[in-house]
Amino acid sequence: MGGVNAVERVPKQDRSRATRQRLLEAAVACLAEHGWAGSTVSVVAERAGVSRGAAQHHFPTREDLFTAAVEYVAEERSTALRALFPQGAADRRAVVAALADLYTGPLFRAALHLWVAACDEDQLRPRVTELEARVGRETHRIAVDLLGADESRPGARETVQGLLDMARGLGLANLLTDDGARRDRVVAQWGVLLEEALG
């Protein structure tokens, strides 16, 4: 009998995991499209094709849902970024372009809405601050690895951080208009600068 219960439990766990993933992906899409004000647990649940009760089973509060969603997609993006350069340190211009691409698209738009909401939502602010610090550290670590940067060299750490701050700024500029042509020129210039700064 124990064997039957074990067999039944696995599909239920799989279903639960799949439901959770659908909710997280739907939350990011809603946040990117509708902002914080237009993204409720009900809207996300409907988009994910699950009941509001099922959504609240996985994520008891709205803050739980949206911070988990941005974290989940950030982890997915980190994995994808590393997968682009499986051998580690790579051509720096390609790495700069890939990092700049992180700050365009729905994840960045969703994260931005979450940051703006956190400015006014006391319950959300500490969670988003902590999440942003964690995601920022991971992105910095990936950038250092992929650029082959030696952080013991004076200015190397700040150079990598400047690159990430610049990439975020390009992402902001891209929110209102397609800034692709300018972004390409800036990315090319940063590739040159990094060669000089990082050796």
CYANA upper distance limits for C-alpha pairs under 8 A (distance plus 0.5 A):
  1 MET  CA      5 ASN  CA      7.14
  2 GLY  CA      6 ALA  CA      6.81
  3 GLY  CA      7 VAL  CA      6.75
  4 VAL  CA      8 GLU  CA      6.75
  5 ASN  CA      9 ARG  CA      6.59
  6 ALA  CA     10 VAL  CA      7.10
  7 VAL  CA     11 PRO  CA      7.86
  8 GLU  CA     12 LYS  CA      7.21
  9 ARG  CA     13 GLN  CA      6.69
 10 VAL  CA     14 ASP  CA      6.64
 11 PRO  CA     15 ARG  CA      6.55
 12 LYS  CA     16 SER  CA      6.58
 13 GLN  CA     17 ARG  CA      6.58
 14 ASP  CA     18 ALA  CA      6.58
 15 ARG  CA     19 THR  CA      6.57
 16 SER  CA     20 ARG  CA      6.67
 17 ARG  CA     21 GLN  CA      6.69
 18 ALA  CA     22 ARG  CA      6.66
 19 THR  CA     23 LEU  CA      6.70
 19 THR  CA     48 ALA  CA      8.40
 19 THR  CA     50 VAL  CA      8.02
 20 ARG  CA     24 LEU  CA      6.76
 20 ARG  CA     55 ALA  CA      8.37
 20 ARG  CA     58 HIS  CA      7.10
 21 GLN  CA     25 GLU  CA      6.68
 22 ARG  CA     26 ALA  CA      6.50
 22 ARG  CA     48 ALA  CA      5.94
 23 LEU  CA     27 ALA  CA      6.48
 23 LEU  CA     44 VAL  CA      7.10
 23 LEU  CA     45 ALA  CA      7.03
 23 LEU  CA     48 ALA  CA      5.95
 23 LEU  CA     55 ALA  CA      7.55
 23 LEU  CA     69 ALA  CA      8.43
 24 LEU  CA     28 VAL  CA      6.92
 24 LEU  CA     65 LEU  CA      7.58
 24 LEU  CA     66 PHE  CA      8.09
 24 LEU  CA     68 ALA  CA      7.54
 24 LEU  CA     69 ALA  CA      4.96
 24 LEU  CA     70 VAL  CA      8.38
 24 LEU  CA     72 TYR  CA      7.64
 24 LEU  CA     73 VAL  CA      8.47
 25 GLU  CA     29 ALA  CA      6.81
 25 GLU  CA     48 ALA  CA      8.48
 25 GLU  CA     69 ALA  CA      7.20
 25 GLU  CA     73 VAL  CA      8.04
 26 ALA  CA     30 CYS  CA      6.54
 26 ALA  CA     44 VAL  CA      6.14
 26 ALA  CA     45 ALA  CA      8.26
 26 ALA  CA     47 ARG  CA      6.57
 26 ALA  CA     48 ALA  CA      6.09
 27 ALA  CA     31 LEU  CA      6.54
 27 ALA  CA     39 SER  CA      8.04
 27 ALA  CA     44 VAL  CA      5.94
 27 ALA  CA     65 LEU  CA      7.75
 27 ALA  CA     66 PHE  CA      6.77
 27 ALA  CA     69 ALA  CA      6.63
 28 VAL  CA     32 ALA  CA      6.53
 28 VAL  CA     66 PHE  CA      7.80
 28 VAL  CA     69 ALA  CA      6.43
 28 VAL  CA     70 VAL  CA      6.93
 28 VAL  CA     73 VAL  CA      8.30
 28 VAL  CA    106 PRO  CA      7.77
 28 VAL  CA    107 LEU  CA      7.17
 28 VAL  CA    110 ALA  CA      6.21
 29 ALA  CA     33 GLU  CA      6.62
 29 ALA  CA    106 PRO  CA      7.18
 29 ALA  CA    110 ALA  CA      7.79
 30 CYS  CA     34 HIS  CA      6.06
 30 CYS  CA     35 GLY  CA      7.58
 30 CYS  CA     38 GLY  CA      8.24
 30 CYS  CA     39 SER  CA      6.27
 30 CYS  CA     43 VAL  CA      8.27
 30 CYS  CA     44 VAL  CA      7.13
 30 CYS  CA    110 ALA  CA      8.44
 31 LEU  CA     35 GLY  CA      5.10
 31 LEU  CA     36 TRP  CA      6.40
 31 LEU  CA     38 GLY  CA      8.10
 31 LEU  CA     39 SER  CA      6.30
 31 LEU  CA    109 ARG  CA      8.19
 31 LEU  CA    110 ALA  CA      5.39
 31 LEU  CA    113 HIS  CA      7.15
 31 LEU  CA    114 LEU  CA      8.20
 32 ALA  CA    106 PRO  CA      5.90
 32 ALA  CA    107 LEU  CA      7.59
 32 ALA  CA    108 PHE  CA      8.49
 32 ALA  CA    109 ARG  CA      5.53
 32 ALA  CA    110 ALA  CA      4.62
 32 ALA  CA    111 ALA  CA      8.38
 32 ALA  CA    113 HIS  CA      7.65
 33 GLU  CA    110 ALA  CA      8.36
 34 HIS  CA     38 GLY  CA      5.43
 34 HIS  CA     39 SER  CA      6.64
 35 GLY  CA     39 SER  CA      6.72
 35 GLY  CA    110 ALA  CA      7.74
 35 GLY  CA    113 HIS  CA      5.96
 35 GLY  CA    114 LEU  CA      8.37
 36 TRP  CA     40 THR  CA      8.31
 36 TRP  CA    113 HIS  CA      6.50
 36 TRP  CA    114 LEU  CA      7.10
 36 TRP  CA    117 ALA  CA      6.83
 39 SER  CA     43 VAL  CA      6.69
 39 SER  CA     44 VAL  CA      7.37
 40 THR  CA     44 VAL  CA      6.81
 40 THR  CA     62 ARG  CA      7.47
 41 VAL  CA     45 ALA  CA      6.49
 41 VAL  CA     52 ARG  CA      7.36
 41 VAL  CA     55 ALA  CA      7.62
 41 VAL  CA     56 GLN  CA      8.28
 41 VAL  CA     62 ARG  CA      6.53
 41 VAL  CA     65 LEU  CA      8.23
 42 SER  CA     46 GLU  CA      6.63
 42 SER  CA     52 ARG  CA      6.08
 43 VAL  CA     47 ARG  CA      6.74
 44 VAL  CA     48 ALA  CA      6.57
 45 ALA  CA     49 GLY  CA      6.56
 45 ALA  CA     50 VAL  CA      5.67
 45 ALA  CA     51 SER  CA      6.38
 45 ALA  CA     52 ARG  CA      6.02
 45 ALA  CA     55 ALA  CA      6.47
 46 GLU  CA     50 VAL  CA      6.55
 46 GLU  CA     51 SER  CA      7.44
 46 GLU  CA     52 ARG  CA      8.12
 50 VAL  CA     54 ALA  CA      6.85
 50 VAL  CA     55 ALA  CA      7.41
 51 SER  CA     55 ALA  CA      6.89
 52 ARG  CA     56 GLN  CA      6.70
 53 GLY  CA     57 HIS  CA      6.58
 54 ALA  CA     58 HIS  CA      7.08
 55 ALA  CA     59 PHE  CA      6.48
 55 ALA  CA     60 PRO  CA      8.24
 56 GLN  CA     60 PRO  CA      5.06
 56 GLN  CA     61 THR  CA      7.35
 59 PHE  CA     64 ASP  CA      6.00
 59 PHE  CA     65 LEU  CA      5.73
 60 PRO  CA     64 ASP  CA      7.14
 60 PRO  CA     65 LEU  CA      8.22
 61 THR  CA     65 LEU  CA      6.97
 62 ARG  CA     66 PHE  CA      6.83
 63 GLU  CA     67 THR  CA      6.47
 63 GLU  CA    123 GLN  CA      8.17
 63 GLU  CA    124 LEU  CA      6.65
 64 ASP  CA     68 ALA  CA      6.46
 65 LEU  CA     69 ALA  CA      6.54
 66 PHE  CA     70 VAL  CA      6.73
 66 PHE  CA    114 LEU  CA      8.22
 67 THR  CA     71 GLU  CA      6.65
 67 THR  CA    114 LEU  CA      8.43
 67 THR  CA    127 ARG  CA      7.67
 67 THR  CA    128 VAL  CA      7.20
 67 THR  CA    131 LEU  CA      7.90
 68 ALA  CA     72 TYR  CA      6.43
 69 ALA  CA     73 VAL  CA      6.77
 70 VAL  CA     74 ALA  CA      6.50
 70 VAL  CA    107 LEU  CA      7.60
 70 VAL  CA    110 ALA  CA      7.72
 70 VAL  CA    111 ALA  CA      6.75
 71 GLU  CA     75 GLU  CA      6.68
 71 GLU  CA    131 LEU  CA      7.52
 71 GLU  CA    135 VAL  CA      7.93
 72 TYR  CA     76 GLU  CA      6.83
 73 VAL  CA     77 ARG  CA      6.61
 73 VAL  CA    107 LEU  CA      7.34
 74 ALA  CA     78 SER  CA      6.66
 74 ALA  CA    107 LEU  CA      7.87
 74 ALA  CA    135 VAL  CA      7.50
 75 GLU  CA     79 THR  CA      6.71
 76 GLU  CA     80 ALA  CA      6.69
 77 ARG  CA     81 LEU  CA      6.48
 77 ARG  CA    102 LEU  CA      8.01
 78 SER  CA     82 ARG  CA      6.76
 78 SER  CA    138 GLU  CA      8.40
 78 SER  CA    139 THR  CA      7.57
 78 SER  CA    142 ILE  CA      8.18
 79 THR  CA     83 ALA  CA      6.64
 80 ALA  CA     84 LEU  CA      6.85
 81 LEU  CA     85 PHE  CA      7.58
 81 LEU  CA     98 ALA  CA      7.73
 82 ARG  CA     86 PRO  CA      6.59
 82 ARG  CA     88 GLY  CA      8.05
 82 ARG  CA    142 ILE  CA      7.81
 82 ARG  CA    146 LEU  CA      8.45
 85 PHE  CA     89 ALA  CA      7.83
 85 PHE  CA     90 ALA  CA      7.05
 85 PHE  CA    146 LEU  CA      7.81
 88 GLY  CA    145 ASP  CA      6.91
 88 GLY  CA    146 LEU  CA      5.82
 88 GLY  CA    148 GLY  CA      8.42
 89 ALA  CA    145 ASP  CA      6.41
 89 ALA  CA    146 LEU  CA      4.52
 89 ALA  CA    147 LEU  CA      5.79
 89 ALA  CA    148 GLY  CA      5.41
 90 ALA  CA     94 ALA  CA      7.94
 90 ALA  CA     95 VAL  CA      7.30
 90 ALA  CA    146 LEU  CA      6.27
 90 ALA  CA    147 LEU  CA      6.80
 90 ALA  CA    148 GLY  CA      8.00
 91 ASP  CA     95 VAL  CA      6.90
 91 ASP  CA    147 LEU  CA      8.05
 92 ARG  CA     96 VAL  CA      6.61
 92 ARG  CA    146 LEU  CA      8.33
 92 ARG  CA    147 LEU  CA      6.23
 92 ARG  CA    191 GLY  CA      6.39
 92 ARG  CA    194 LEU  CA      7.87
 92 ARG  CA    195 GLU  CA      7.97
 93 ARG  CA     97 ALA  CA      6.71
 93 ARG  CA    187 VAL  CA      7.76
 93 ARG  CA    188 ALA  CA      6.99
 93 ARG  CA    190 TRP  CA      8.10
 93 ARG  CA    191 GLY  CA      5.00
 93 ARG  CA    192 VAL  CA      8.22
 94 ALA  CA     98 ALA  CA      6.66
 95 VAL  CA     99 LEU  CA      6.59
 95 VAL  CA    143 ALA  CA      8.27
 95 VAL  CA    146 LEU  CA      7.24
 95 VAL  CA    147 LEU  CA      7.31
 96 VAL  CA    100 ALA  CA      6.61
 96 VAL  CA    163 LEU  CA      8.25
 96 VAL  CA    187 VAL  CA      6.71
 96 VAL  CA    190 TRP  CA      7.69
 96 VAL  CA    191 GLY  CA      6.92
 97 ALA  CA    101 ASP  CA      6.69
 97 ALA  CA    184 ASP  CA      8.39
 97 ALA  CA    187 VAL  CA      6.52
 98 ALA  CA    102 LEU  CA      7.07
 99 LEU  CA    103 TYR  CA      7.80
 99 LEU  CA    143 ALA  CA      8.25
 99 LEU  CA    164 LEU  CA      7.84
 99 LEU  CA    167 ALA  CA      7.25
100 ALA  CA    104 THR  CA      7.79
100 ALA  CA    164 LEU  CA      8.35
100 ALA  CA    167 ALA  CA      5.17
100 ALA  CA    168 ARG  CA      7.80
100 ALA  CA    170 LEU  CA      7.69
100 ALA  CA    171 GLY  CA      7.80
100 ALA  CA    187 VAL  CA      7.99
101 ASP  CA    105 GLY  CA      8.38
101 ASP  CA    167 ALA  CA      8.49
101 ASP  CA    171 GLY  CA      8.50
102 LEU  CA    108 PHE  CA      7.77
103 TYR  CA    107 LEU  CA      8.24
103 TYR  CA    108 PHE  CA      5.79
103 TYR  CA    167 ALA  CA      6.93
103 TYR  CA    168 ARG  CA      6.10
103 TYR  CA    170 LEU  CA      7.84
103 TYR  CA    171 GLY  CA      5.12
103 TYR  CA    172 LEU  CA      8.33
104 THR  CA    108 PHE  CA      6.49
104 THR  CA    109 ARG  CA      8.00
104 THR  CA    171 GLY  CA      5.61
104 THR  CA    174 ASN  CA      7.45
104 THR  CA    175 LEU  CA      8.27
105 GLY  CA    109 ARG  CA      6.93
106 PRO  CA    110 ALA  CA      6.40
107 LEU  CA    111 ALA  CA      6.54
108 PHE  CA    112 LEU  CA      6.49
108 PHE  CA    171 GLY  CA      8.01
109 ARG  CA    113 HIS  CA      6.86
109 ARG  CA    175 LEU  CA      8.13
110 ALA  CA    114 LEU  CA      6.81
111 ALA  CA    115 TRP  CA      6.67
112 LEU  CA    116 VAL  CA      6.70
113 HIS  CA    117 ALA  CA      6.62
114 LEU  CA    118 ALA  CA      6.58
114 LEU  CA    128 VAL  CA      7.85
115 TRP  CA    119 CYS  CA      7.10
115 TRP  CA    125 ARG  CA      8.46
115 TRP  CA    128 VAL  CA      7.21
116 VAL  CA    120 ASP  CA      7.89
117 ALA  CA    121 GLU  CA      6.50
117 ALA  CA    124 LEU  CA      8.10
118 ALA  CA    122 ASP  CA      7.42
118 ALA  CA    123 GLN  CA      8.42
118 ALA  CA    124 LEU  CA      5.62
118 ALA  CA    125 ARG  CA      4.82
118 ALA  CA    128 VAL  CA      7.09
119 CYS  CA    125 ARG  CA      6.85
120 ASP  CA    125 ARG  CA      8.26
121 GLU  CA    125 ARG  CA      6.59
122 ASP  CA    126 PRO  CA      8.06
123 GLN  CA    127 ARG  CA      8.15
124 LEU  CA    128 VAL  CA      6.64
125 ARG  CA    129 THR  CA      6.48
126 PRO  CA    130 GLU  CA      6.60
127 ARG  CA    131 LEU  CA      6.54
128 VAL  CA    132 GLU  CA      6.35
129 THR  CA    133 ALA  CA      6.71
130 GLU  CA    134 ARG  CA      6.78
131 LEU  CA    135 VAL  CA      6.58
132 GLU  CA    136 GLY  CA      6.25
133 ALA  CA    137 ARG  CA      6.62
134 ARG  CA    138 GLU  CA      6.83
135 VAL  CA    139 THR  CA      6.61
136 GLY  CA    140 HIS  CA      6.55
137 ARG  CA    141 ARG  CA      6.64
138 GLU  CA    142 ILE  CA      6.71
139 THR  CA    143 ALA  CA      6.61
140 HIS  CA    144 VAL  CA      6.65
140 HIS  CA    160 VAL  CA      7.68
140 HIS  CA    161 GLN  CA      7.38
140 HIS  CA    164 LEU  CA      8.05
141 ARG  CA    145 ASP  CA      6.76
142 ILE  CA    146 LEU  CA      6.57
143 ALA  CA    147 LEU  CA      6.38
143 ALA  CA    160 VAL  CA      7.51
144 VAL  CA    148 GLY  CA      6.43
144 VAL  CA    149 ALA  CA      5.61
144 VAL  CA    150 ASP  CA      8.19
144 VAL  CA    151 GLU  CA      8.35
144 VAL  CA    160 VAL  CA      7.31
145 ASP  CA    149 ALA  CA      7.17
149 ALA  CA    156 ALA  CA      7.18
149 ALA  CA    160 VAL  CA      8.49
149 ALA  CA    198 LEU  CA      6.55
150 ASP  CA    156 ALA  CA      7.10
150 ASP  CA    198 LEU  CA      7.82
151 GLU  CA    155 GLY  CA      8.27
151 GLU  CA    156 ALA  CA      5.64
151 GLU  CA    157 ARG  CA      5.80
152 SER  CA    156 ALA  CA      7.81
155 GLY  CA    159 THR  CA      6.52
155 GLY  CA    197 ALA  CA      8.41
156 ALA  CA    160 VAL  CA      6.84
156 ALA  CA    197 ALA  CA      7.56
156 ALA  CA    198 LEU  CA      6.68
157 ARG  CA    161 GLN  CA      6.75
158 GLU  CA    162 GLY  CA      6.38
159 THR  CA    163 LEU  CA      6.72
159 THR  CA    194 LEU  CA      8.09
159 THR  CA    197 ALA  CA      7.78
160 VAL  CA    164 LEU  CA      6.96
161 GLN  CA    165 ASP  CA      6.66
162 GLY  CA    166 MET  CA      6.46
163 LEU  CA    167 ALA  CA      6.62
163 LEU  CA    190 TRP  CA      7.98
164 LEU  CA    168 ARG  CA      6.71
165 ASP  CA    169 GLY  CA      6.76
166 MET  CA    170 LEU  CA      6.77
167 ALA  CA    171 GLY  CA      6.76
168 ARG  CA    172 LEU  CA      6.82
169 GLY  CA    173 ALA  CA      6.80
170 LEU  CA    174 ASN  CA      6.68
170 LEU  CA    179 ASP  CA      8.35
170 LEU  CA    183 ARG  CA      7.03
171 GLY  CA    175 LEU  CA      7.05
172 LEU  CA    176 LEU  CA      8.29
173 ALA  CA    177 THR  CA      7.52
173 ALA  CA    179 ASP  CA      7.15
174 ASN  CA    178 ASP  CA      5.87
174 ASN  CA    179 ASP  CA      5.56
174 ASN  CA    180 GLY  CA      8.11
179 ASP  CA    183 ARG  CA      6.48
180 GLY  CA    184 ASP  CA      6.58
181 ALA  CA    185 ARG  CA      7.11
182 ARG  CA    186 VAL  CA      6.75
183 ARG  CA    187 VAL  CA      6.46
184 ASP  CA    188 ALA  CA      6.66
185 ARG  CA    189 GLN  CA      6.78
186 VAL  CA    190 TRP  CA      6.67
187 VAL  CA    191 GLY  CA      6.77
188 ALA  CA    192 VAL  CA      7.13
189 GLN  CA    193 LEU  CA      6.75
190 TRP  CA    194 LEU  CA      6.45
191 GLY  CA    195 GLU  CA      6.92
192 VAL  CA    196 GLU  CA      7.10
193 LEU  CA    197 ALA  CA      6.53
194 LEU  CA    198 LEU  CA      6.03
194 LEU  CA    199 GLY  CA      8.10
195 GLU  CA    199 GLY  CA      5.92
